[in-house]
Amino acid sequence: MKKVISLFGFMLLFFVGMQTTVAQDKKVAASEDLIAQAKQDAIELSKKLHLNGQQEELVLEVFVEAAKNTGEIKKANLEPKLEKARMDVINENLDLKMTDILTPEQYKKYHYMDMPK
């Protein structure tokens, strides 16, 4: 009887551990997806706005940083209002950095594009 209870306890711990691992793997995969999308968005923006090499690097850095911050917010499982407020801050920071990186003409085009903001 003790063996059955011990076996059941071990199996329960094993399944709980597996659930936690799977949930963490999904969150990591979601963050990696956001970063991959950020890189793709930077490449697309580079083509549309004819960015020079330095601009390309800076845009990539800014987009990846925003994606990582977004991933952290998503992982935190915040209340919708708080999540929206933090996302607004990320978008404002992204927009400020883009004004520094792009020329006025490029920024005007960027601002009207369907890109992440």
N, C-alpha and C positions, 0 to 999 in steps of 0.2 A: 504494500500500500504506500509506504514511504517513497519507493522508487517511482510509482505512478505520479504521486504528487510532485516529486522533484522533477520528473520529466516534464510534467505539465507546466511547472514554473519556469523551467529552462526554455520551453517552446514559447511561452508567453513573452519572456524577455527577448528572445530572438526575434519574434514578430514585431514587437515594439521598436526594437533597434532597427529593423529593416524599414519600418514606416518612416522613422526619422531620417534615415539615410536617403531614402527615395525622395522625401520632401526637400531635403537639402540639395540633392542632385538636380531637381527640377528648378530650384531657385538659381543655382549656378548656371544651368543651361539657359534660363531666361536672361540672365545678365550677359552671357556670351552672345545670345541672339541680339540683344540690344546693341552691343559693341560691334557686332558684324554689320548690323543695319546702319550704324553710325558711319562705319567705314565706307559702306556702299553709298550712303547719302553724300559723303564728302567727295567721293569720286564723281558722282553725278553732278554735284554742284560745280566742281572743277571744270567739267566739260561744258556746262551751260554758261558759266561766267568767264571762261577762259582765264583761270587763275594761273599765276606764275608759280614756280616751285616753292618759294617761301610761303606764299599764301596757302598753297595746297597743304603743306605740313602743318601750318597753324590752324587751318580749318579742321583738319583731321584731329589734331589734339583737342580742340574745343568740342567737337562733336563726340569724341570718345569720352571726354570728361563729363559731358552732359549725360551721356548714356549710362556711365557708371553711377552718377548721382541719381538718375532716374531709377536704376536698378535697386539701389539702396533704399529708396523711398518705397518702391514696390515690395521689397522684402520685409519692410517694417510693418506692413499691414496696418496702416494708420486709418483713422477716421477719414471719410471722404473729404470733408472740409479742410482738414489739416493736410491731407495729401495734395489737394488742389493748390493750397497756399504754397506749399513747398515746391510744387511743380512750376507755379508761376514765378517763383524766385529763380529757379533753374533757367526758365525761358528768358527772363529779364537779363540774367547774367550772360546767357548765350547771345542775346541780341546786342548787348553792350560790346562783347568781345568781337562780334562780327563787324560792328561799325569801325572798330580799330583795324581789323584785318583787310577789309574790302575797300576799294575806292568808292567814292560817292555814287558813281554810275552803277558799279557792281552791287552795292548795297541796295540801291533802288530796285534793281531787278530781283535781287534775293528777297527783299521784303514782300514782293508781290508773287513770288513763286510758292508752290505747294511743297515747301520743305519743312523739316521739323523746326519748331520755334518754341 
